[in-house]
Amino acid sequence: MTARTVIELESVRKAFGTGAVAVEGLSLAVREHEILALVGPSGCGKSTTLRMVNRLVEPTSGRILLNGEDVTTADPVALRRRIGYVIQNVGLFPHRTVEANISTVPALLGWDRRRTRARVAELLELVGLPAANFAKRYPHELSGGERQRIGVARALATDPPVLLMDEPFGAVDPEFRRHLQTEFARIHRETGTTVILVTHDIDEAARLGDRIAVLSRGGTLEQIASPLAVLAHPASDRVRDFIGDGSASRMLALAQVQAADLESADHIVQPAPAPVRLGARLTDAFEAVAALPGSAMGRVPVVGKSGDVVGSLTADGILGALRRAADAAGAGPDAQDAVGGVPEDAPGREPAV
Ligand SMILES: Nc1ncnc2c1ncn2[C@@H]1O[C@H](COP(=O)(O)OP(=O)(O)OP(=O)(O)O)[C@@H](O)[C@H]1O
């Protein structure tokens, strides 16, 4: 089945008055419910691309369609109410409470108090900041991470079908950033909103993105594919340079232990070491094998859903699994989607957060 396209950019170009061409002939399609991570080096046109979707920036030429409708002919205010927007440092109104901040768009739409209050409570619950503790606070009474989550709640207030996020976790320290990414992956699973996420961080893109679009200078699309396909088969030297080192460890975090990677359970030395689950991330399997005592002969048992041992795994098996995942990513439908086009549905995967 082919996923529905929600946002489509057709040969979009943006030249600023200064003569700077931020985006040149960019075509890409964003599928319903996916997180498309837009990555690339500083100044390659990521933010400009995002801001053209909600008309904070007007394209010089080309078309941008939202559910098949040309956004350049839509009323910009009405358009922005249908598209949530989250930026670094959030931009909460400092003199308004959390509740009032989240209620901004519902108030503009004339929602009554009861409906608005119920929605605020629901959203605060969703982002893990219960209304009883947080609704009446002011932004300066929150940590940076809490403000960021309020920004997400505010952007989701009227349940927009599309969410644009520009470096949403950029302002928080790396450890908490990881936590917010995990939280956001959960929120996304619950809401199913279609998301374009701008980030310069390939790890964030690989963790959160269903697909990654890699741009190079001048808003040129180098590759659009699943995280595994981008890591295993970079489409150009520019993509390779952008990804840098560490692809193998990133791929370990994305690929899973599958039945095809297992050897017989007969070779497991007794007493059996703690098992790894079928479907676990290869990173977890790798750590389990690395932590084995010498007596285990480098082999961990693997259990299925019911907890029964279904086979065993060694370091060689993990390498084989990594190769299989890389090959599958290269052969998958997304691999053909090197530049533009509307690829077929990718197989669903659990976020690697
Ligand atoms: N309002 C503007 N006027 C003139 N040039 C601009 C304007 N906004 C962006 N640019 C230029 O367009 C190019 C793309 O900028 P953009 O902010 O979209 O890049 P980016 O990939 O989001 O960068 P970063 O990762 O550093 O935020 C840059 O060369 C930038 O200087």
The ligand as an SDF file (V2000), in Angstrom:
LIG
                    3D

 31 33  0  0  0  0  0  0  0  0999 V2000
   15.9520   36.3480    5.5050 N   0  0  0  0  0  0  0  0  0  0  0  0
   17.0420   35.9930    4.8150 C   0  0  0  0  0  0  0  0  0  0  0  0
   17.6480   36.8800    3.9870 N   0  0  0  0  0  0  0  0  0  0  0  0
   18.7440   36.5270    3.2740 C   0  0  0  0  0  0  0  0  0  0  0  0
   19.3250   35.3110    3.3390 N   0  0  0  0  0  0  0  0  0  0  0  0
   18.7740   34.4170    4.1440 C   0  0  0  0  0  0  0  0  0  0  0  0
   17.6200   34.6980    4.9360 C   0  0  0  0  0  0  0  0  0  0  0  0
   17.2860   33.5810    5.6390 N   0  0  0  0  0  0  0  0  0  0  0  0
   18.2070   32.6450    5.3070 C   0  0  0  0  0  0  0  0  0  0  0  0
   19.0930   33.1350    4.4110 N   0  0  0  0  0  0  0  0  0  0  0  0
   20.2180   32.4180    3.8030 C   0  0  0  0  0  0  0  0  0  0  0  0
   19.7160   31.2570    3.1950 O   0  0  0  0  0  0  0  0  0  0  0  0
   20.5860   30.1430    3.4300 C   0  0  0  0  0  0  0  0  0  0  0  0
   19.8280   29.0310    4.1060 C   0  0  0  0  0  0  0  0  0  0  0  0
   19.4840   29.4480    5.4280 O   0  0  0  0  0  0  0  0  0  0  0  0
   18.6500   28.5070    6.4170 P   0  0  0  0  0  0  0  0  0  0  0  0
   18.4540   29.2560    7.6840 O   0  0  0  0  0  0  0  0  0  0  0  0
   17.4460   28.0130    5.7250 O   0  0  0  0  0  0  0  0  0  0  0  0
   19.6750   27.2980    6.6330 O   0  0  0  0  0  0  0  0  0  0  0  0
   19.6770   26.1360    7.7320 P   0  0  0  0  0  0  0  0  0  0  0  0
   20.0650   24.8980    7.0070 O   0  0  0  0  0  0  0  0  0  0  0  0
   18.3980   26.1230    8.4840 O   0  0  0  0  0  0  0  0  0  0  0  0
   20.8740   26.6020    8.6720 O   0  0  0  0  0  0  0  0  0  0  0  0
   21.1580   26.3380   10.2370 P   0  0  0  0  0  0  0  0  0  0  0  0
   21.3310   24.8530   10.4020 O   0  0  0  0  0  0  0  0  0  0  0  0
   22.4290   27.0870   10.4940 O   0  0  0  0  0  0  0  0  0  0  0  0
   19.9760   26.8860   10.9820 O   0  0  0  0  0  0  0  0  0  0  0  0
   21.7480   30.6810    4.2260 C   0  0  0  0  0  0  0  0  0  0  0  0
   22.7840   30.9760    3.3380 O   0  0  0  0  0  0  0  0  0  0  0  0
   21.2060   31.9290    4.8480 C   0  0  0  0  0  0  0  0  0  0  0  0
   22.2300   32.8700    5.0580 O   0  0  0  0  0  0  0  0  0  0  0  0
  1  2  1  0
  2  3  1  0
  2  7  2  0
  3  4  2  0
  4  5  1  0
  5  6  2  0
  6  7  1  0
  6 10  1  0
  7  8  1  0
  8  9  2  0
  9 10  1  0
 10 11  1  0
 11 12  1  0
 11 30  1  0
 12 13  1  0
 13 14  1  0
 13 28  1  0
 14 15  1  0
 15 16  1  0
 16 17  2  0
 16 18  1  0
 16 19  1  0
 19 20  1  0
 20 21  2  0
 20 22  1  0
 20 23  1  0
 23 24  1  0
 24 25  2  0
 24 26  1  0
 24 27  1  0
 28 29  1  0
 28 30  1  0
 30 31  1  0
M  END
$$$$
